[in-house]
Amino acid sequence: MKRISPSVRAISLSKHNMSVIFANIFYNGPITQREISRISGLSFPTVASNVSMLEKKGIVEQSIESSSNGGRPSALYKCKPTYRYVMGIEAEHDKLHLIVSDLMGHTVNQRNVSFHKKIGKEGFLNLLLRELGNEFSNYKEGTAKFLGIGIGVGGLVNPEDNTVSILSHLPNWGSFLLKDIVEGEFHLNTSIQNNSAAAALGELWFGLGRGRKNFLFISIRDGIGMGIVLNGELYRGTCGTAGEFGHITVDDHGPVCGCGNVGCLETLTSVPALVRNAKKLITEGVTTAITDIAGGDPDAITFPVLVEAARQKDKLAYKLFTDAARYLGEGIVSLVNLLNPELIIIGGDFVQAGDLIIEAIKDVLTRQALELPRKRVDVVFSELGENASALGSAVSIIQDFVSSPLGR
Ligand SMILES: [Zn+2]
């Protein structure tokens, strides 16, 4: 058996101490050195010398507040949020949402880049690398200012080999190693995951999921995705595909879904489903103000038009939302009965219609869910907006940094 030399052991022990001390500052700060010593069991001189090293490097700073329990006030230390930034991107099938965030999840910059759905794999990769390069060039230190890049993709990500398979929206792309491509270009730590799973992490770290142990994040846009947090950690499933809530069957005679099945939840409750239903019913002659609100052009009927019509008490628009909410509510009943979450956060485009759907969802829950888990669950709408997934994509980059602030 290979023996570890005493000097190697001393280095790994000192790295371990540093990581424990910085984790205390990052997660529990502002905090005094004495408190870190108490929580970690490390001696005060060890804590003091490590904190001093972190402060010299600009990774931690003294907080303006100070702690006093009668004697001389003690300095409080916290992570300096702007020491480095992280890049977070959500890649949807027709849009990149890109954000630059500091270490505490405060957005430094954010922007959207639209692209055509038929851009193809090469076109998409070229665009992604170009936009990342453009963003890095905005900072005088370039990529050196950044700890890494997190990307949330609207597809399946295999956690074992990091291959990405883009789902039905982008057929024939095959699977590919996005992580290797991006790391090869920018030489920065890169993390890839499913966009809904990433959004759940965003909520856990920076949103309404903070401090919660068991919650679900449901994103409703062109499809429905879900991120599952159990015991304070993201649950990914056996091969990383957990949370495909949009593909549970809610109507055996419903429309055909992109997955090949019939009557999946997202064929009845999603942005395209509502728009498609509105157009179909208008063609059949149902009286409504929707077309007028769309400027008289049925092709101009969009999701925001339907929200506006429902707010103006248009009967058809209102019914479209309550029907969609009922299907969604039925799906949520199963989730509540199965997983007993304390919180369900709804995100994505349906947040705009929160006031139009919440009562119908709660009504279904009251009637159909088991009483005990139903009484302990709240249904809320995300406050992170379109940033949830991009922010959450970068969480693992920040976690890596916390465990090794001076590098590996
Ligand atoms: Zn489906």
Residues whose N, C-alpha, C, O or C-beta is under 5 A from the ligand:
A	BS01	ZN	G246 H247 C257 G258 C259 N261 C264
